[in-house]
Amino acid sequence: MRIGIGNDHSALELKAEIIEFLKEKGHEVVDYGTKTSESCDYPVYGEIVGRAVVSKEVDCGILICGTGLGISLAANKVKGVRAAVCSEPYTAKMSRLHNDCNILAFGARVVGAELAKMIVETWLDTDFEGGRHQRRVDLIMDIEEKNE
């Protein structure tokens, strides 16, 4: 799987660990930055990864900032993105199973490296269930269409 990853300055170290983890699992990773510890604006990276996911440049995305919130909010402004902040594996599983989320976000100041790896692995290993959940995802996407 080809996975896009983006982060702000607070998540540089955790991103490096997640990239290594993903590569060990056989995934291709596209690092959209930031690549320095200088203070930066997380919305830039949320948008970049969001656009890469929607354009199918990558299969899915992972975003990391201090809490995961700001960067996911930015990504969710890109039409077609469904980004979820997940701080434990159960929410990660459900974000895929019921919501067909295409971007996972979490906070470098909230979860440690080992928990982040569990969250990522659970998210990647879970497929969308479809069925009644497809109708609900469609309703979410309809809201997006009404607000163009």
PyRosetta script that sets phi, psi and omega in degrees:
from pyrosetta import init, pose_from_sequence

init()
pose = pose_from_sequence("MRIGIGNDHSALELKAEIIEFLKEKGHEVVDYGTKTSESCDYPVYGEIVGRAVVSKEVDCGILICGTGLGISLAANKVKGVRAAVCSEPYTAKMSRLHNDCNILAFGARVVGAELAKMIVETWLDTDFEGGRHQRRVDLIMDIEEKNE")
pose.set_psi(1, 144.0)
pose.set_omega(1, 178.2)
pose.set_phi(2, -100.4)
pose.set_psi(2, 116.8)
pose.set_omega(2, -173.4)
pose.set_phi(3, -118.5)
pose.set_psi(3, 127.8)
pose.set_omega(3, 175.1)
pose.set_phi(4, -90.6)
pose.set_psi(4, 139.4)
pose.set_omega(4, -179.8)
pose.set_phi(5, -132.3)
pose.set_psi(5, 139.7)
pose.set_omega(5, 178.8)
pose.set_phi(6, -142.4)
pose.set_psi(6, 157.9)
pose.set_omega(6, -174.0)
pose.set_phi(7, -160.6)
pose.set_psi(7, 168.2)
pose.set_omega(7, 168.5)
pose.set_phi(8, -106.9)
pose.set_psi(8, -174.9)
pose.set_omega(8, -175.7)
pose.set_phi(9, -61.0)
pose.set_psi(9, -27.7)
pose.set_omega(9, -177.5)
pose.set_phi(10, -74.1)
pose.set_psi(10, -14.2)
pose.set_omega(10, -172.0)
pose.set_phi(11, -114.6)
pose.set_psi(11, 14.8)
pose.set_omega(11, -175.2)
pose.set_phi(12, -58.5)
pose.set_psi(12, -47.9)
pose.set_omega(12, -177.8)
pose.set_phi(13, -68.3)
pose.set_psi(13, -44.0)
pose.set_omega(13, 179.9)
pose.set_phi(14, -64.9)
pose.set_psi(14, -39.4)
pose.set_omega(14, 177.9)
pose.set_phi(15, -58.2)
pose.set_psi(15, -43.5)
pose.set_omega(15, -179.6)
pose.set_phi(16, -60.5)
pose.set_psi(16, -40.3)
pose.set_omega(16, 178.7)
pose.set_phi(17, -67.6)
pose.set_psi(17, -39.4)
pose.set_omega(17, -180.0)
pose.set_phi(18, -68.6)
pose.set_psi(18, -40.2)
pose.set_omega(18, 176.9)
pose.set_phi(19, -59.8)
pose.set_psi(19, -46.7)
pose.set_omega(19, 179.2)
pose.set_phi(20, -60.7)
pose.set_psi(20, -43.9)
pose.set_omega(20, 178.8)
pose.set_phi(21, -59.7)
pose.set_psi(21, -46.4)
pose.set_omega(21, -179.6)
pose.set_phi(22, -63.4)
pose.set_psi(22, -42.2)
pose.set_omega(22, 179.5)
pose.set_phi(23, -65.5)
pose.set_psi(23, -38.1)
pose.set_omega(23, 176.4)
pose.set_phi(24, -62.0)
pose.set_psi(24, -29.3)
pose.set_omega(24, 179.1)
pose.set_phi(25, -84.4)
pose.set_psi(25, -0.3)
pose.set_omega(25, 176.3)
pose.set_phi(26, 92.2)
pose.set_psi(26, 10.4)
pose.set_omega(26, -179.6)
pose.set_phi(27, -88.8)
pose.set_psi(27, 151.4)
pose.set_omega(27, 171.5)
pose.set_phi(28, -91.6)
pose.set_psi(28, 134.9)
pose.set_omega(28, -177.3)
pose.set_phi(29, -120.4)
pose.set_psi(29, 132.2)
pose.set_omega(29, 173.7)
pose.set_phi(30, -109.2)
pose.set_psi(30, 116.2)
pose.set_omega(30, -177.0)
pose.set_phi(31, -93.0)
pose.set_psi(31, 110.3)
pose.set_omega(31, -179.7)
pose.set_phi(32, -91.9)
pose.set_psi(32, 4.9)
pose.set_omega(32, 175.0)
pose.set_phi(33, 88.1)
pose.set_psi(33, 178.8)
pose.set_omega(33, 6.4)
pose.set_phi(34, -74.0)
pose.set_psi(34, 160.6)
pose.set_omega(34, -178.1)
pose.set_phi(35, -119.4)
pose.set_psi(35, 10.5)
pose.set_omega(35, 177.9)
pose.set_phi(36, -130.2)
pose.set_psi(36, 163.4)
pose.set_omega(36, 179.6)
pose.set_phi(37, -90.1)
pose.set_psi(37, 4.9)
pose.set_omega(37, 176.1)
pose.set_phi(38, -68.2)
pose.set_psi(38, 141.4)
pose.set_omega(38, 179.4)
pose.set_phi(39, -53.3)
pose.set_psi(39, 134.3)
pose.set_omega(39, -178.7)
pose.set_phi(40, -143.0)
pose.set_psi(40, 174.9)
pose.set_omega(40, -177.6)
pose.set_phi(41, -100.4)
pose.set_psi(41, 110.7)
pose.set_omega(41, -177.2)
pose.set_phi(42, -58.7)
pose.set_psi(42, -30.9)
pose.set_omega(42, -179.8)
pose.set_phi(43, -58.6)
pose.set_psi(43, -31.7)
pose.set_omega(43, 179.7)
pose.set_phi(44, -58.3)
pose.set_psi(44, -45.1)
pose.set_omega(44, -175.7)
pose.set_phi(45, -78.1)
pose.set_psi(45, -31.6)
pose.set_omega(45, 173.4)
pose.set_phi(46, -61.7)
pose.set_psi(46, -44.0)
pose.set_omega(46, 179.2)
pose.set_phi(47, -66.8)
pose.set_psi(47, -43.3)
pose.set_omega(47, -178.5)
pose.set_phi(48, -59.0)
pose.set_psi(48, -48.4)
pose.set_omega(48, -179.1)
pose.set_phi(49, -68.4)
pose.set_psi(49, -40.3)
pose.set_omega(49, 176.9)
pose.set_phi(50, -56.6)
pose.set_psi(50, -46.3)
pose.set_omega(50, 179.6)
pose.set_phi(51, -66.2)
pose.set_psi(51, -36.7)
pose.set_omega(51, 178.5)
pose.set_phi(52, -64.9)
pose.set_psi(52, -38.2)
pose.set_omega(52, 179.1)
pose.set_phi(53, -68.5)
pose.set_psi(53, -48.4)
pose.set_omega(53, -177.4)
pose.set_phi(54, -64.5)
pose.set_psi(54, -36.0)
pose.set_omega(54, 179.9)
pose.set_phi(55, -81.0)
pose.set_psi(55, -2.4)
pose.set_omega(55, 179.6)
pose.set_phi(56, 70.0)
pose.set_psi(56, 18.2)
pose.set_omega(56, 172.5)
pose.set_phi(57, -62.9)
pose.set_psi(57, -32.5)
pose.set_omega(57, 174.5)
pose.set_phi(58, -131.9)
pose.set_psi(58, 161.6)
pose.set_omega(58, -178.9)
pose.set_phi(59, -78.3)
pose.set_psi(59, -32.8)
pose.set_omega(59, -179.9)
pose.set_phi(60, -162.1)
pose.set_psi(60, 175.7)
pose.set_omega(60, -177.0)
pose.set_phi(61, -135.0)
pose.set_psi(61, 157.3)
pose.set_omega(61, 173.8)
pose.set_phi(62, -130.7)
pose.set_psi(62, 130.2)
pose.set_omega(62, -179.8)
pose.set_phi(63, -124.3)
pose.set_psi(63, 138.7)
pose.set_omega(63, -179.3)
pose.set_phi(64, -137.5)
pose.set_psi(64, 123.7)
pose.set_omega(64, 169.0)
pose.set_phi(65, -132.5)
pose.set_psi(65, -161.0)
pose.set_omega(65, -178.3)
pose.set_phi(66, -58.8)
pose.set_psi(66, -47.5)
pose.set_omega(66, -179.9)
pose.set_phi(67, -113.7)
pose.set_psi(67, -17.4)
pose.set_omega(67, -172.5)
pose.set_phi(68, 90.4)
pose.set_psi(68, -15.5)
pose.set_omega(68, -175.1)
pose.set_phi(69, -71.8)
pose.set_psi(69, -57.0)
pose.set_omega(69, -175.2)
pose.set_phi(70, -59.7)
pose.set_psi(70, -45.4)
pose.set_omega(70, -177.2)
pose.set_phi(71, -68.0)
pose.set_psi(71, -33.5)
pose.set_omega(71, 177.4)
pose.set_phi(72, -73.1)
pose.set_psi(72, -36.0)
pose.set_omega(72, 176.6)
pose.set_phi(73, -60.4)
pose.set_psi(73, -42.2)
pose.set_omega(73, 178.2)
pose.set_phi(74, -63.8)
pose.set_psi(74, -46.0)
pose.set_omega(74, -179.5)
pose.set_phi(75, -61.4)
pose.set_psi(75, -38.8)
pose.set_omega(75, -178.5)
pose.set_phi(76, -67.9)
pose.set_psi(76, -11.0)
pose.set_omega(76, 174.6)
pose.set_phi(77, -79.2)
pose.set_psi(77, -13.2)
pose.set_omega(77, 177.7)
pose.set_phi(78, -82.8)
pose.set_psi(78, 123.1)
pose.set_omega(78, -178.4)
pose.set_phi(79, -56.9)
pose.set_psi(79, 125.8)
pose.set_omega(79, 179.0)
pose.set_phi(80, 101.4)
pose.set_psi(80, -8.5)
pose.set_omega(80, 179.7)
pose.set_phi(81, -89.1)
pose.set_psi(81, 138.6)
pose.set_omega(81, 169.0)
pose.set_phi(82, -129.5)
pose.set_psi(82, 92.8)
pose.set_omega(82, -178.3)
pose.set_phi(83, -101.7)
pose.set_psi(83, 136.2)
pose.set_omega(83, 179.6)
pose.set_phi(84, -125.7)
pose.set_psi(84, 136.3)
pose.set_omega(84, 173.3)
pose.set_phi(85, -85.7)
pose.set_psi(85, 124.7)
pose.set_omega(85, -178.0)
pose.set_phi(86, -129.9)
pose.set_psi(86, 123.8)
pose.set_omega(86, -179.1)
pose.set_phi(87, -108.4)
pose.set_psi(87, 3.6)
pose.set_omega(87, 176.0)
pose.set_phi(88, -157.2)
pose.set_psi(88, 162.3)
pose.set_omega(88, -173.4)
pose.set_phi(89, -63.7)
pose.set_psi(89, -33.3)
pose.set_omega(89, -177.2)
pose.set_phi(90, -62.2)
pose.set_psi(90, -46.4)
pose.set_omega(90, 178.6)
pose.set_phi(91, -64.2)
pose.set_psi(91, -37.6)
pose.set_omega(91, 177.1)
pose.set_phi(92, -60.6)
pose.set_psi(92, -45.8)
pose.set_omega(92, 178.9)
pose.set_phi(93, -60.2)
pose.set_psi(93, -48.6)
pose.set_omega(93, -176.4)
pose.set_phi(94, -68.6)
pose.set_psi(94, -30.5)
pose.set_omega(94, 178.7)
pose.set_phi(95, -64.1)
pose.set_psi(95, -29.7)
pose.set_omega(95, 176.1)
pose.set_phi(96, -87.2)
pose.set_psi(96, -49.4)
pose.set_omega(96, -173.7)
pose.set_phi(97, -59.7)
pose.set_psi(97, -44.8)
pose.set_omega(97, -174.9)
pose.set_phi(98, -106.4)
pose.set_psi(98, -27.0)
pose.set_omega(98, -174.0)
pose.set_phi(99, -111.4)
pose.set_psi(99, -5.0)
pose.set_omega(99, 179.8)
pose.set_phi(100, 50.8)
pose.set_psi(100, 42.2)
pose.set_omega(100, -179.8)
pose.set_phi(101, -63.9)
pose.set_psi(101, 138.8)
pose.set_omega(101, -178.8)
pose.set_phi(102, -106.9)
pose.set_psi(102, -2.6)
pose.set_omega(102, 174.4)
pose.set_phi(103, -137.5)
pose.set_psi(103, 132.1)
pose.set_omega(103, 175.0)
pose.set_phi(104, -102.0)
pose.set_psi(104, 135.1)
pose.set_omega(104, 176.0)
pose.set_phi(105, -129.9)
pose.set_psi(105, 147.8)
pose.set_omega(105, 173.5)
pose.set_phi(106, -155.8)
pose.set_psi(106, 168.4)
pose.set_omega(106, -174.2)
pose.set_phi(107, -104.2)
pose.set_psi(107, 129.1)
pose.set_omega(107, 177.8)
pose.set_phi(108, -67.7)
pose.set_psi(108, -23.2)
pose.set_omega(108, 177.7)
pose.set_phi(109, -93.1)
pose.set_psi(109, 1.6)
pose.set_omega(109, -176.9)
pose.set_phi(110, -112.4)
pose.set_psi(110, -43.8)
pose.set_omega(110, -178.2)
pose.set_phi(111, -117.7)
pose.set_psi(111, 146.6)
pose.set_omega(111, 175.4)
pose.set_phi(112, -83.7)
pose.set_psi(112, 174.6)
pose.set_omega(112, -174.6)
pose.set_phi(113, -61.9)
pose.set_psi(113, -43.0)
pose.set_omega(113, -177.1)
pose.set_phi(114, -68.8)
pose.set_psi(114, -40.9)
pose.set_omega(114, 176.1)
pose.set_phi(115, -65.5)
pose.set_psi(115, -40.8)
pose.set_omega(115, 177.8)
pose.set_phi(116, -58.7)
pose.set_psi(116, -40.5)
pose.set_omega(116, 178.5)
pose.set_phi(117, -64.1)
pose.set_psi(117, -41.1)
pose.set_omega(117, 177.6)
pose.set_phi(118, -63.4)
pose.set_psi(118, -41.4)
pose.set_omega(118, 178.7)
pose.set_phi(119, -62.1)
pose.set_psi(119, -48.3)
pose.set_omega(119, -179.4)
pose.set_phi(120, -61.1)
pose.set_psi(120, -47.9)
pose.set_omega(120, -178.4)
pose.set_phi(121, -61.4)
pose.set_psi(121, -44.8)
pose.set_omega(121, 178.8)
pose.set_phi(122, -61.3)
pose.set_psi(122, -45.6)
pose.set_omega(122, -178.6)
pose.set_phi(123, -61.3)
pose.set_psi(123, -45.8)
pose.set_omega(123, -178.4)
pose.set_phi(124, -70.3)
pose.set_psi(124, -29.5)
pose.set_omega(124, -177.8)
pose.set_phi(125, -85.2)
pose.set_psi(125, -3.1)
pose.set_omega(125, -177.2)
pose.set_phi(126, -104.2)
pose.set_psi(126, 130.4)
pose.set_omega(126, 176.8)
pose.set_phi(127, -100.7)
pose.set_psi(127, 154.1)
pose.set_omega(127, 176.5)
pose.set_phi(128, -64.9)
pose.set_psi(128, 133.2)
pose.set_omega(128, -177.5)
pose.set_phi(129, -78.4)
pose.set_psi(129, -27.1)
pose.set_omega(129, -179.5)
pose.set_phi(130, 71.2)
pose.set_psi(130, -144.6)
pose.set_omega(130, 179.3)
pose.set_phi(131, 59.3)
pose.set_psi(131, -133.6)
pose.set_omega(131, -178.6)
pose.set_phi(132, -60.6)
pose.set_psi(132, -23.7)
pose.set_omega(132, -179.7)
pose.set_phi(133, -72.9)
pose.set_psi(133, -28.4)
pose.set_omega(133, 176.8)
pose.set_phi(134, -62.5)
pose.set_psi(134, -40.9)
pose.set_omega(134, 178.0)
pose.set_phi(135, -59.1)
pose.set_psi(135, -40.4)
pose.set_omega(135, -178.8)
pose.set_phi(136, -71.1)
pose.set_psi(136, -39.9)
pose.set_omega(136, 175.3)
pose.set_phi(137, -62.5)
pose.set_psi(137, -42.2)
pose.set_omega(137, 177.4)
pose.set_phi(138, -60.2)
pose.set_psi(138, -39.4)
pose.set_omega(138, 177.8)
pose.set_phi(139, -63.6)
pose.set_psi(139, -39.4)
pose.set_omega(139, 176.4)
pose.set_phi(140, -62.1)
pose.set_psi(140, -45.5)
pose.set_omega(140, -178.9)
pose.set_phi(141, -67.4)
pose.set_psi(141, -31.4)
pose.set_omega(141, 175.5)
pose.set_phi(142, -63.0)
pose.set_psi(142, -38.5)
pose.set_omega(142, 176.8)
pose.set_phi(143, -59.7)
pose.set_psi(143, -43.6)
pose.set_omega(143, 178.7)
pose.set_phi(144, -59.4)
pose.set_psi(144, -44.5)
pose.set_omega(144, 179.8)
pose.set_phi(145, -61.6)
pose.set_psi(145, -37.9)
pose.set_omega(145, -179.1)
pose.set_phi(146, -68.5)
pose.set_psi(146, -20.0)
pose.set_omega(146, -173.8)
pose.set_phi(147, -108.1)
pose.set_psi(147, 24.3)
pose.set_omega(147, 178.6)
pose.set_phi(148, -74.1)
pose.dump_pdb("model.pdb")
